[in-house]
Amino acid sequence: MDDSELPQLTDGDTEAVRLQSEEHPLIEDAPPATPAEHCLRLMHLRAYDEAVRHAAGRDVLDVGCNTGYGTLRFTPVARRVVGVDVSPRAIEAARLRAPDGHPEFVVTNGFALPFADASFDLVTSFQVLEHVPDATAFLGELARVSRPSGMVILATPNAATRLYPGMTPWNRFHVHEYLADELEGLLRGVFATVTVLGMFGVPELYETEIRRVDAARQRIRRKEAAATRQAARAAAAAKAAASRAARPNRPLPFRIARAVLPGFVRARLRSIVRPPMNGIAPRVSVATAQVDAPVEASPAVGPPPADLGAFLRLSVDDLFYAPSDLDRAMDLLAICRRSPAPRSTEGRLTGADRPRADRPEPCR
């Protein structure tokens, strides 16, 4: 693929690439310090382990590999493994993990992959789609480098459990977070076969993740409410100033009283001259009523785990994927194919795509 065939980036795509390249933190597979960190680490690795089931003897491309902590999980089974990321710092760290050159790590962005058409049997991209302004162009590039019989697997946050309705992502690196049906609709515009699964876990893991994202969205909601109140107060002050400026000068005695008397004395005099209207509620603006409303209640979850040592014994095997109840899932996983599924399996998961059957029902 020569330079003339590379897709042209929009201004939004260019800024997203710059932000991820220069400012997105490196992800190290380090020992977690809190239950929330351990849970998040397991969620990331569980997606890779699901993809590894499809990688035996195949050529694998991992798009958005960061430091390669998950890419390395393909090496024992795959024929060839390539990890790409837009961040030179991330790729430098990834190459330190693979001094023998296996996997290969390449600096590039997902809109212009430096590979020929149909180069890979399996293309993965985990926790990347939510960073991309032009999702259709990005997905088209993943489809281009995948073989007709191959598979593209994506993981992305679940907006249903991370965001209040109408809320923009609170992670500043995320452009858009998807609901399950929204994600499926987007993917069906590019791929012939799409299966969307939800990640669930044992109660300790499920509740830890739900508690983490709920605390984040409530924190943002409080900041937004405070900003709205501040803006309303500024607007009210500006309106009062304009009203005072438009008012004719008051009689001299009033101006002398305002200049001489303390504020509490003036307030007392006003209360005598204009007593409050008993039994009549004070007027409250719609804006004030809205911003002063309490943050909406969140789904009840259990208390946070007290014993970090016991929590660290939980593993990726305590997380699983299921095709139902997706509005409660911790994360979303999409399994896509360029070619239609065989007629005998159309409308249901194939054996290769079905999540492991030895998992309990999603945590209720």
C-alpha positions, 0 to 999 in steps of 0.5 A: 500500500503506497502513500497515495492510497493511505486515507486522509485524516480529518482535523478531528482524527489528527487531533485524536492521534496527537492526543493519544500519541503525546498525552495518553498514559502508558499502561504497565502490567504492574502489581495493583495497589487497590481492588479497583486497579486489580479489577481493571487489569483483569478486565483488560487481560480477559479480553486478550484471553478471549481473543487468544482462543482464536489465535492458534497458528494464525497471523495476529495484529493488535491495534492500539497495543500500548506497551504490549502487555496484552499482545504478548499473550498471543505469542505462545500460540500464534504464527505471527504477532504484530502490535501497533500503537500511535505512541512512540513512547508506548512502542519503545516500552513494548519493544523492551518486553520483546528483545528478540523481536517477537512480537513485532511492534510498530509505530503507526495510527489505526487510520493508515496501517502499513500492511497490505490488504488481507494480511491477518487472520485475526485483528484485535483492538481493545479499548481503542474505538472509544478514542476514535472520532471517525469510527467508520474509517477506523473500522474500515481499515481494520477490515481491510487488513483482515482476511476474508475468512478472518476475524476482528475482535474489539473491546470497548467500555459500556456506556450503559454502566459508565454514563448517565443518559445524555452524559459525555464521556468523563475520561478526557481521552474518550471521544464517544462511548457506545451502548450495545445496540449502538455498537452493533449498528456501527459494526454492521455497517462494515462487517457481514457478521457481528456478535456483541457480548457483555463482560460480567464477573463474580460479585466482588469484581462486578461490584468493584467496577460498577462502584468505580465508574459510578463514583467517577460519573457522580464526581463529574455530575457534581462538577457540572452542577457547580459550574452551572450554578456559578454561571447562573450566579454570574448571569444574575449578577450581570442582570442586576448590574444592568438593572441598576444602571438602567434605573433612574437615580434614587432620591438623595436620602436613599443614597445617603442611607445606602452610603452611611448605614451598614448592610444589616441595618438596611436589610432590617429597614427593608424587612419593615417596609416590605414584609415577607409574603407569608404562605407564598413560596419564593420564586425559584428559577428553573435553572436553579431548581435543576442545578440544585437537584441532588445527584440521582441515586445509583444502583445499590452495590455491596460494600467495598472489599476490605481485604486487598490480599484476598481480592488479589486472589481473583483472576481472569477466570472470575470474569466471563462473557455473555450475550444477554443483559448487555445494559448491565455489562462491565464492558463490551466485546464485539466479534466481527467477520467480513464474510457472512456466517454459515447458513446453519449458524446464522442468528446464533453464536458458532462454537468458536464465537460462543463464550465459555460455557462453564461460567455462572449467570451474570451477577444480578 
